[in-house]
Amino acid sequence: MAAQHILVLGVGNILLKDEGVGVRVIEQLQVEYSFSPNVRLMDGGTLGIRLLDDITAADHLIVVDAVRNDEPPGTLYRLPGEELRRCISFKNSLHQTGLLETLAYAEMLEQRPTTVVIGIEPEDITPWGTELTATVREHVAELVGKVLEEIRLAGGHSTKVDQPAK
């Protein structure tokens, strides 16, 4: 049996502080780890419907994002696909189709992958700033660990890359 294709998709707007945490986690994973050939990391930014082809090509979708769920900033979440509609509101601009709608289109095409969201409660998503808040930054390593565990559960493998001395 062929390995299942795993797409790890970081979404969010990096100009809105903690809103960009999904993209920042993807950047960190790209620098610090190498992955088995069945794992693809992708900066999805705020692309919305333009992600449909990439999403429908995957067997497993791991979305990394800021999740507003009225908990203290820094709270981590694991939301399986069936909980998404009830628990989460993805944040895209008004002219874009959001990730939930994109997943609905994938479902209509009968090509929706198994989906899980690994998220964190943001502290600040106001314009403008490209840095994560200290609260969210403190939990990024734990967030990365949860993403790596999801990759493993989906059948992918990761190896920590040796970092050159500074």
Summary of the structure (lengths in Angstrom):
residues: 166
radius of gyration: 15.2
end to end distance: 42.8
largest distance: 49.9
contacts: 522
relative contact order: 0.27
helix: 36%
strand: 24%
